[in-house]
């Protein structure tokens, strides 16, 4: 199941927002689509302790489940300081500070292009603005019900109104 790049970006935005809300540190997104045949994006984040890493992993799994994303796998070991969540085109790596420094995946994938959260958000913003603009334009072109002569009821004469009220 190959995700479309837009779907991958939406998934990354959702998951990064969830990780950020749980206070993940040093959140980085790497576009490795040109370097890897296994995945398109790596998302790296650091947790401050083992309980924090577990909380980040749990939140990530809940977010992925809510987005109806099937996982290839989740790899973690107690006290290892590293959790990997494989969601096809996006792989999430959650590290303790020591393991993040030790493995330095950013250096391993130094040819990858780093994608900022601002850049991800900017991709969606023009599309949303264009949709809103098109909707407003269509609404402006649509004839108003009040101005349409076909839908306007002829004014009843005062005597006819009174007769209707009495009956």
C-alpha distance (Angstrom), angle and dihedral (degrees) to the residues before:
residue distance angle dihedral
X1 . . .
X2 3.78 . .
X3 3.79 114.8 .
X4 3.75 118.4 -140.8
X5 3.81 113.0 -114.1
X6 3.81 90.3 -112.1
X7 3.80 90.7 51.9
X8 3.81 90.2 48.1
X9 3.78 90.4 51.2
X10 3.81 92.0 49.0
X11 3.80 89.8 50.1
X12 3.80 90.9 49.6
X13 3.81 91.0 49.8
X14 3.80 92.1 51.0
X15 3.79 93.6 46.6
X16 3.80 95.3 43.4
X17 3.80 89.9 50.8
X18 3.81 89.5 51.7
X19 3.81 92.8 47.0
X20 3.78 91.2 46.3
X21 3.81 90.8 50.4
X22 3.82 87.9 54.7
X23 3.83 89.2 52.8
X24 3.83 98.8 -106.8
X25 3.79 110.1 176.3
X26 3.82 131.6 -138.3
X27 3.80 94.1 12.2
X28 3.80 110.3 -168.9
X29 3.80 133.0 174.8
X30 3.80 120.2 -155.9
X31 3.81 123.5 -167.5
X32 3.81 102.2 -144.4
X33 3.81 96.8 163.9
X34 3.82 91.9 117.3
X35 3.82 93.6 47.5
X36 3.81 102.8 39.0
X37 3.77 135.6 52.6
X38 3.82 91.1 -167.5
X39 3.78 102.2 60.7
X40 3.78 142.4 0.9
X41 3.80 101.3 -144.3
X42 3.79 137.6 30.4
X43 3.78 118.3 -159.7
X44 3.80 113.8 -162.7
X45 3.79 124.3 -167.6
X46 3.78 137.0 166.2
X47 3.79 127.8 -137.6
X48 3.78 121.7 -159.1
X49 3.83 97.3 -133.9
X50 3.81 142.8 -0.9
X51 3.84 92.9 -90.3
X52 3.81 89.0 48.8
X53 3.82 90.7 50.5
X54 3.82 90.1 50.8
X55 3.82 90.0 49.6
X56 3.83 90.8 49.4
X57 3.81 91.1 48.8
X58 3.79 92.5 48.3
X59 3.81 92.4 48.3
X60 3.80 90.6 48.1
X61 3.82 92.0 51.1
X62 3.82 91.3 48.6
X63 3.81 91.2 49.4
X64 3.80 92.3 48.9
X65 3.81 91.0 47.5
X66 3.82 90.9 49.8
X67 3.81 88.6 51.5
X68 3.82 88.4 50.9
X69 3.79 92.2 -121.6
X70 3.77 116.1 158.1
X71 3.78 113.0 -135.4
X72 3.78 123.9 -138.2
X73 3.76 90.0 -157.2
X74 3.76 150.9 -38.9
X75 3.78 118.0 -137.2
X76 3.76 121.4 -168.7
X77 3.78 137.1 138.0
X78 3.78 127.1 -159.5
X79 3.78 111.2 -91.6
X80 3.83 92.4 -1.1
X81 3.80 94.3 120.0
X82 3.80 93.0 -138.6
X83 3.80 131.8 87.5
X84 3.80 124.0 -179.4
X85 3.80 121.5 -162.5
X86 3.81 114.4 -171.9
X87 3.82 113.9 -158.1
X88 3.83 97.8 169.0
X89 3.80 105.4 -105.1
X90 3.79 93.3 22.3
X91 3.80 125.2 54.3
X92 3.78 120.1 -168.5
X93 3.81 121.0 -154.1
X94 3.80 116.8 -168.3
X95 3.80 114.4 -169.8
X96 3.75 141.8 -178.1
X97 3.83 110.1 -124.7
X98 3.83 91.0 -104.5
X99 3.81 94.5 50.9
X100 3.80 92.5 43.6
X101 3.79 89.4 56.5
X102 3.81 93.6 41.8
X103 3.82 97.3 52.0
X104 3.83 97.7 30.9
X105 3.81 95.6 -168.4
X106 3.79 89.4 -179.5
X107 3.80 87.5 67.0
X108 3.80 93.2 44.8
X109 3.81 89.2 54.4
X110 3.81 95.9 36.7
X111 3.82 91.1 138.0
X112 3.80 90.3 59.3
X113 3.78 119.4 102.5
X114 3.78 113.9 -115.9
X115 3.80 113.8 -132.0
X116 3.78 117.3 -155.9
X117 3.77 124.4 -144.9
X118 3.80 88.3 -121.1
X119 3.80 88.9 56.4
X120 3.82 91.2 50.6
X121 3.79 91.3 49.3
X122 3.80 91.9 46.7
X123 3.82 90.9 56.8
X124 3.81 91.2 59.9
X125 3.81 97.0 40.3
X126 3.85 98.3 68.8
X127 3.81 91.2 48.0
X128 3.80 91.6 51.5
X129 3.81 91.3 47.2
X130 3.81 91.3 48.9
X131 3.83 90.9 51.0
X132 3.81 91.8 49.1
X133 3.81 90.9 48.1
X134 3.81 92.4 50.0
X135 3.79 91.1 47.9
X136 3.82 92.0 50.5
X137 3.81 90.6 47.4
X138 3.82 92.0 50.7
X139 3.78 90.8 48.1
X140 3.81 91.6 50.8
X141 3.82 91.3 51.1
X142 3.82 94.2 48.3
X143 3.82 113.0 96.3
X144 3.76 113.9 -109.2
X145 3.81 116.4 -117.5
X146 3.80 91.1 -133.9
X147 3.82 93.2 54.1
X148 3.78 97.2 43.3
X149 3.83 109.8 104.4
X150 3.81 92.4 -156.6
X151 3.78 92.4 61.1
X152 3.80 97.9 41.6
X153 3.80 115.5 104.2
X154 3.75 115.4 -134.5
X155 3.77 112.3 -109.1
X156 3.78 112.1 -101.3
X157 3.76 118.2 -130.3
X158 3.83 115.3 -108.9
X159 3.85 92.7 -112.6
X160 3.78 91.4 51.8
X161 3.83 90.4 49.8
X162 3.78 91.7 52.7
X163 3.80 91.5 48.5
X164 3.81 90.6 52.5
X165 3.81 92.0 50.4
X166 3.84 92.6 52.1
X167 3.77 95.1 50.7
